[in-house]
Amino acid sequence: MRKLIVVIIILFLCAGLSIIVLYVPSRAARIYGPAAPSLSLPERVQYSALLLWYDGLLTQPLDLNGAEQTFTIEAGESADLVAIHLRSQGLIRDSESFRSYLIYSGLDTSIQAGEYQLSTAMSALDIAHELQDATPEDVTFVVLPGWRVEEIAESLPTSGLPITYDEFLNAAKTPPQEYDFLVGASSAEGFLYPDAYIFPRTTSSAEEIIAEMVRNFAAHLTLDLRNGFDRQGLTVYQAVTLASMVEREAVQEEEQALIASVYLNRLNIGMKLDADPTVQYAIGYNLLQQTWWTNPLNLLDLEINSVYNTYRYEGLPPTPIANPSLDALRAVAFPTETTYYYFRAKCDESGFHEFSETFDEHLQNGCP
């Protein structure tokens, strides 16, 4: 009789254990999704039971009207530490229940470092899944001084913005016409202001990108700059064209006003500008060098039949050849007053130039 009772007790215990092993994980899976395959059976039962015990701590938001706040995860932070920080920032009710869910679901091993926009209107489950993708909502897109429109277009596909090279180039051919300096222009080249821009990752309009860059240019085109251009006898469009040449020619920023002076002096006497960057622009992409700016140029390059070739044609090229910085624009508006008509690179490879008044002096400055 005593043995029978022991057997019955054992059977009841086994039945109870079977119920726990089968029912508890099944119940948890219906509420929280499947358990991570990496969990052992005892771990699956343990964390399933914990989640059922915690119940509404994970599924109910703290405050449906809660505002967004920035939450940062540093590289190397453990899931435990993330849970503690979420609790201390008031984004979840309980750190232990959150940690248990991360382990149960396997999300504890895939939390990404980065900045997140979270709120108490999100449940703890929502937050756990949000922490799996640190991709920011905004994209920082940088346009460097001296880039031509094709270089800007080339950098778009890897920027995170869903805009193609061709879409950007096509949009640049029809620039915004609400600005006096772009009326009648066939391209936005020269007016895509070099800067760091922040766009929503979902921005899919090339026209919107270009409009923002041109707006930025207009914001920097002060009355002071306009008056400076006017004193040099230049329209805004002409000044930007010249500034784009200065931007490409000057290796050292401090020489921009000197180089602008040389170009202006040449323009004032009807002398050809003989500017290498205009030839580089005319040549276009150099497949061998993998660049839009062929360097060095040879004598055949200088003979290229293009209206942009200022070795062949007097005056400014028909359009800007790149997108100049504010410093280059200011160099054209307020050039150094000189009587220089020539310059050439110094022989020390410093990026600086030797300036001269006459062609004979220019020849004497040649490298041995």
Secondary structure, 3 states (H helix, E strand, C coil): CHHHHHHHHHHHHHHHHHHHHHHHHHHHHHHHCCCCCCCCHHHHHHHHHHHHHHCHHHHCCCCCCCCEEEEEECCCCCHHHHHHHHHHCCCCCCHHHHHHHHHHHCHHHCCCCEEEEEECCCCHHHHHHHCCCCCCCEEEEECCCCCCHHHHHHHCCCCCCCCCHHHHHHHHCCCCCCCHHHCCCCCCCCCCCCCEEEEECCCCCHHHHHHHHHHHHHHHCCHHHHHHHHHCCCCHHHHHHHHHHHHHHCCCHHHHHHHHHHHHHHHHCCCCCCCHHHHHHHHCCECCCCECCCCCCCCCHHHCCCCCCCCCCCCCCCCCCCCCCHHHHHHHHCCCCCCCCEEEECCCCCCCEEEECCHHHHHHCCCC
